[in-house]
Amino acid sequence: MPPPILLAPALTLAILGAHFYRAQLWIGVGAVVLLLALFFVKARWAGLALQVALVAGALEWLRTAAAFIAVRESQGQPWTRLALILGTVAVLTAASALAVRSARARRHFGG
């Protein structure tokens, strides 16, 4: 069983999966499902793969924020709140990668 420290990374990946689902990006949804399974793999490479995926997820949130902001700006709508929300989600997703580097998580993954 994964340690509780890995709850935040699992939750941020699940939210990323919901983002892909809403956008009908089925490959992204499938990738997230496979990544969630890695929490039960006790191998160093699994922890590294999760870290890379979480950083890539943070970049996806920033890309999404930029795209949504551009649409809002082109329509003359406010975009500050959108930027704050998606920026926060991006930061939390990136911070979750740090949780995978914690001592308890490294012990779980055998690193």
N, C-alpha and C positions, 0 to 999 in steps of 0.2 A: 504494500500500500504506500503511495507517495506521501511524503511528509506534508503537514499543513502549510509550510512555506510555499508550496507549489500551487496553492489554491488561486492566488492572484494571477500567475501566468496562465493557468488553465482557464480562468474566467476571461482574461483579455483575449485569449485565442477563441473562445466561444463567441465573444462579441464580434471579433473579426469574421468569424464564420457567418454570423447573422448579417453582417455587412455584405459579404459575398452573396449570401442567399437572396437578400433583398435586390441586389443588382443582377441576379440570375447568372452569376459567375460560378458555374457548377464545378469547374476544375478547382477553383479556390475553396469551395465548400468541401470537396473531397480531400484536398490537401489539409485543411484544418482538422477534419475527422481523423486522418492518419496521424497528424501531429499530436492530437489529444491522446491517441493510443501510445505515443512515445513516453508519456508520463509513467507508464507501467513497465517500461523497458529499463532494466538496470545495467546500462552500458554508458560509458563516457560519451560515445558518439551521439547518443540520444539527447543528452543534455546540451551538447554543442549544437545539434540540429535545432533544438527548441530555442536556444539563444539567437541563432541566425534568423529563424522564422519570426521571432518577436521583434527583432530590429527591422526586418523587412516589413512586418506588419505596421510598425510605427511610421515607416516611410510611406506605406500605402495610405495611412490616415492623413499624412501631410499632403500627398498627391490629391486625395479626395477633397481635402479642405481647399486646396488651390483651385480645383475645378469648380467646386460649388461657389466659392467666392467670385470667380470670374463670371459665372452665370448671374449671381446676385448683382454684381456691379453693372453688368450690361443691361439689367432690367431696372437699375436705379433703386434697388432695394437695399436695406441695411444688411451688413454682413459681419459686424463685429462680434455679435453673440455666437454666430456660427463658427467663426474663427477661434473664439475662446473655448468652445465646447470641443471641437475636433482637435484643437491643439492640446487640450488637456488629455483627451483620449490617446493621442499620439505619445505624449510624455509618459502616461501611465503604462502604455504598452511597452515602451522602451525600458521603463523602470522595472517591469516584470522580468525583463531579460537579466537584470541584476539579481533578482531573487533566485534565478536558476544557477547563479554563480555562488550562492551562499554556501557556507560550510555544510549545513544539513542537506541541501540539495546535492552538493557534490558527493557526499557520502552515499546518498540514495542512488546516484548514477554511477557510482564506483570510481569517482575521480579524485 
